[in-house]
């Protein structure tokens, strides 16, 4: 199938750029000595998760129990829910999953740890736990080494839980465009984590993993990094927001759209915010560089003098945010040059629980 024969909007992934991005990340991890644990939220495709494992990822991380279920049932054996799971019905589902594969989860509350232990005991399973440490996100996590140690000891004392280490995801740096600020703040986080590790060592609390970082800070992890795992997701696809940051990865994800209306200084396509995420940045049209865009539910209107486009022409758009874009589409096409290679489902589209 030729790409220009597809009905639009159609989500495309350039397979060659996709593979190059995977290889670039593999080399970054090789340099740092950290393992890659890609984030499922960026693609929500079990087929892509298997490709990442085949390319050397140690496991997959996700945000929701429903995503973990899709991954486990598709044969992914090592899954981290990089989030707190506190509702008892979901904890029970997590404990059931842990009977069939390696399941890890984050915690920052004593009651949550108690509930995880009770569910794992009832299911006859073992859940691996990371205590989340606040490193600047202003979201989840304990704030002091003493609080961290108390929760770690609680986990160690639970017969059906396994203390794994530290969750330290610095998502607040993921879209920091100033590379120097990103580097400086990353170094501060590493210093804080070293202090935490020294404290835990003095308390005889062994730490196996320090998990976190992101696509934007992966290249900042050197051989001396404290991180043992990098939770990167957007590196596979990139998007308009990440494209401004000077990273080593390239755009592999585009939305094929059809021009439906034109004026001399305006081209309107059939792809709007119902199929493309714009929460982190504006949609871009490389064919119309620098064009201002007006987005609506079903359309993107690009202001560009003498654009030369006609109704029926196809253009490729770069979404503002790759993760939310994937969650808006039922499937995507792997493509090479002008041909379709495959059509794959977005397995976990809409799985927000």
N, C-alpha and C positions, 0 to 999 in steps of 0.2 A: 504493500500500500504506500502510495506517495503521500507525504505529509500534507501537500496542498489539497488533497482530496478529503481530508478529515473535516467533519462538522465541528464548528467552533461554538464556544470556547473549548479548547483542547489543551490539556496540561502535558507538556513535553519535557523529557529529560534526555539531554544529549549524552549518550552512553560513553563516548570517548572522554568527554570532560568529567563526567561522573567518575570514571575509572582513574583518571589522572588525579582528581581530588582525593580519592581513597589512597592512592600511592603517596601523595604528598604528606598526608596525615601519618601514614605508616612510617615514613622517614623521620618526621618530627618526633614520633614516639620512640623510634630507635635511637635518636640523638639524646633524648632525655632519660631513657630507661624506664619511663612510665608505661603502663598498659593503657590501651584505648578501650573505654566502655562507652560506645556511642549512645546518644540519646534518641530513643524511639519517637519522641514527639515531633521530630523534624520531618519524618517521612511516614510514620504509622503504617508501614508495609512490612509484613513478615518476610516477604521475598527479599526486600532490601536488607533486612536484619541478617538473613542468612548470608547474603553477599558480604556484609561487613565481618561476620564471623570467619568466613572463608578467607578474607583478606587480612586476618590476624587479630581482630578484636577479641578480647578475653570473654566478653559477655555484653549484654545490652542493659541500659537503664531506661526507665520509663517513669511517667508521672502518676499513673492511675492503676488501680487493681484490675480494671477492665482491660487495660492494655497488657498488663502482665499475663492475664488469662489468655489473650490472643497469642502472645509470644510463646507461652508454655505449651499450648495446644498445637502450635506449629513446630514444636521441637527445639526451641531455644532452651538451653539447659542451665544458663547462669543469668539470672535477672535481678536487677536492683530496682526497687521502687524508690526513687530518689525523692521521697516525700513522706509526710506523716500520714498514717492510716489509723484513724481513731474510732470510726463507727464499728460497732461490734460485729455487724453482719459482714462488713468488708474484711475485718480482721479474720473472721472465720473462713472466708474465701481464700485469703492469703495463706492461712495455715493449711488449708486443703491443698493448695498449689505446692506448698513446701514438701508434701509427701512425694511428689513426682519429679521435682527439680530443685536446684539451688535457688532459694528466694532470700533476698536481703531487703531490709526496709530501714528507714530513718526514724529516729525518735528524739524528742526533746522534753518529754514529760514522764514523770514517774508512773502515773496512772496508766498511760499508754503502754508502758513496758509491762506492767502487771497484766493488762488485758491481752497483750501478745503472748505472754507466757501461758495464761489460762487457755487460750485458743489452741496453741501448739500442743499443750498437754492433752487436750481433748481429742485433737486430730491425730496424735501420735507422730508429730512431725517436729522438725527443728528449723527455726527461723534465725537467720543471721541479721544482726542489728548494727547500724552505725548511729552514733550520737551526733546530731547536727550541731555545729559550732557557728555562731554568728560571726561572719567575716565582712560585713558591710552591706548585706542585702536589705537589712531592715525588715526581715520577714520572719523566718523560723530560726530556731537554734538557741542554745544556751550561751551566756555571755562571759562566763568566767571559768578558769580551769577547775575550780572547786566544784561548781555545778556539774561540769562535764564528768569529773571523776566519780561523783555520787551516782550519776546515772549509769556510768560504765560498770561500777561495782554491782549495781542492782541487776544489770544484764548478766554479768558473770555469775551471780548467785542463782540465776534462773536455769533449771536443768534442761529446759527445752529451747533456750535461746543461746546464741553464740555471739559474743562481742567481737565485732570486726574492726572497728576503728572510728574514723572521723569523716563526717560529711561536711565539706567546706566548699560549697559552690558559690563562686563570686560572680553571679549573674549581673550584678550592677556594673561590671566592667565590660560586659559583652558588646555594648554599643558605644563605648567611650572612643570617640574618633581620634582623640589626641594620643598618638602612640607613646609619647613620653609619659603622660599621665597614667596610661594603662600599665606601662612598665613599672613606674614608681609605686603605684598602688598594689600591683601584684607582688612586688618585693616586700611591701609592708605586711601583706597577708602571709607570705611565706615566713616572715620573721615571727609573726604572732603564732603561727602553727608550730614553729620550732620551739617557742616558749611553752606551748601546750604539751608538746611531745616530751620535753625535758621534765615538766611537772609530772606527767603521767608515768614516766620512767622512774622518777623518785618515789612515786606511790605504788610501784610494782604492778602497774596496769599495762599489759602488753598491747601494742597497737599493730594490727596487720596491714590495714589499709588507710590511706588518706585519699579520699575521692572528691573530685570537683573540677575546678578550672572551667574552661569553655573553649569554643572555637576561636574566639578572639584572643585568648591568652595562651593557647597551646604552644605557639612558637616561642613564648617566653620561658617555657620550662626547660632548664638546662640539666646537665647530669647531676647537679647538686640539689635538684628540686625535692621538696618533702612529699610532693604528690606521688602516689603510686598508681593512681588511675585518673584519666582525663575524661570528663563527661562532655564530649563535643557532639553537636548534631548538625548545625547548619553548614559545616564544611563541605558536605556532600553536594549541596545545591547552590549555596550563596543566594543573596537577594539584593535588592536595591540598597537596603540599609547597610548590610555588611560590605557591599561593593565600594563604599566610601572610606573604608578603613585601611586600605592598602595591604590586605592579607595576601597570602600566597595562593589562595584558591581561586577558582574561576566559576563564572555563572554556568551551571548546567541545566537549571530549571527555567523554563520560559512558558508563557501562556500564548498559544496560537490564537489569534483573534482575527475577525473579519471586519474590514471597514464597511460600515453600513450607511454613512452619510458624510458628505464633504461640503465645505465652503472653501474659498481660496486660502483662508488662514486657519482652517479647522478640519480635523479628521476625527470622526467618531467611530469607535469600534464596539463590538458586541460583548465585551468582557468588562464587568464591573466588580464591585466589592462582594457580590455574591459568589464569585469564583476566585478572587485574588485578595490576599491579605495585605492591607495597607496600614496596619496598626503601628509599624515601626518605621515606615518610610513611604514615599510616594512611588507609584508605579512608573516605570521608565519604558520608553520606546526607543531602542537603539537606532532605529531607522530615522528617528526624529530627535537628534541629540539636543538636549537642553529645552525641549518643549515643555511648556506648562500643561498640567493635566487637571481636568475637572472630573472627579469620579462620582458615579451614582450607582444604584443597585445593579443595573444591567449594562451600563455603558462606561467607557472611558473616552473623554473628549480631549484631544491634544491640539493645543494652539501652536501652529508652526506655519509661517508664511511660505507660500509656494511649495507646499509639501509634495505635490505631484501624485498623490494617491487618489484612487477611484473606488467607488463602491464595488465590493466583491474582492478587492485586494486583500491578501493575507499579510499580517504583521506579527512579529513576536514581541511580547512584552515581558519585562522583568518584574516579578511581584515585589512589593515592598517588604514582605515578610514571608519566608518560605514555609515556616512551620504552620501558620494559620492557613496558608494557601493549600497545603496538602489536606488539611482537615476540611476544606470546602469542596473537595472533589472526590468522586467515587472511584476514579481510576486515573492512571497516567500512562503515557506512551514512552517507552524507550525508543530513541531514534538515533540514526546515524546519517549524517548529511541530509538527504531529502527523503529517506525511507524510514518506515516504521519497522522496528525490530520485534516489538512485543507490546502487549497491553496488560498492565498489572493492576490489581485492585489496591486501593488504599484500605487495607484490612480493617484498621481501627478508626476509620472516620467516625467522628461523633462520640467516641468512647471517652467521656469526660468524668466517669465515676470510678 
